[in-house]
Amino acid sequence: MERRERWVLAACTTILMSIAFGISLHNIGTGICIGVCMGVAFGLFGSGDDGDG
């Protein structure tokens, strides 16, 4: 996976997790904090085998 694709994946995952946790916890501040942590973890380091060779 290219660097740009990994960045887009991390950003999208962060936004998705922030919204999901913000709604489920009824606190947007906590949702953003957890969403950023989860987005960075899964977006940047989640895919070990990207199938490029």
C-alpha positions in Angstrom: 0.0 0.0 0.0 1.4 3.4 -0.9 1.9 6.1 1.6 -0.9 8.2 0.2 -3.4 5.3 0.3 -2.3 4.6 3.9 -2.9 8.2 4.9 -6.4 8.2 3.4 -7.3 5.0 5.1 -6.1 6.4 8.4 -8.1 9.6 8.0 -11.2 7.8 7.0 -10.9 5.3 9.9 -10.3 8.1 12.3 -13.4 10.0 11.2 -15.5 6.8 11.3 -14.3 5.8 14.7 -14.8 9.3 16.1 -18.4 9.5 15.0 -19.2 5.9 16.2 -17.6 6.4 19.6 -19.0 9.9 20.0 -22.5 8.7 19.4 -22.2 5.6 21.5 -20.7 7.3 24.5 -22.9 10.5 24.1 -19.7 12.6 24.4 -18.1 13.9 21.3 -14.8 14.8 23.1 -14.2 11.3 24.3 -15.3 10.0 20.9 -12.8 12.1 19.1 -10.0 11.0 21.4 -10.8 7.3 21.1 -11.4 7.6 17.4 -8.0 9.2 16.8 -6.3 6.4 18.7 -8.2 3.7 16.9 -7.9 5.4 13.5 -4.1 5.7 13.8 -3.7 2.2 15.1 -5.8 0.5 12.5 -5.3 2.9 9.6 -1.5 3.0 9.8 -0.6 -0.4 11.2 -3.6 -2.6 10.5 -2.6 -4.1 7.1 0.5 -6.2 7.2 0.0 -8.0 3.9 -1.2 -5.7 1.1 -0.7 -8.1 -1.7 1.9 -6.1 -3.7 4.3 -9.0 -4.3 
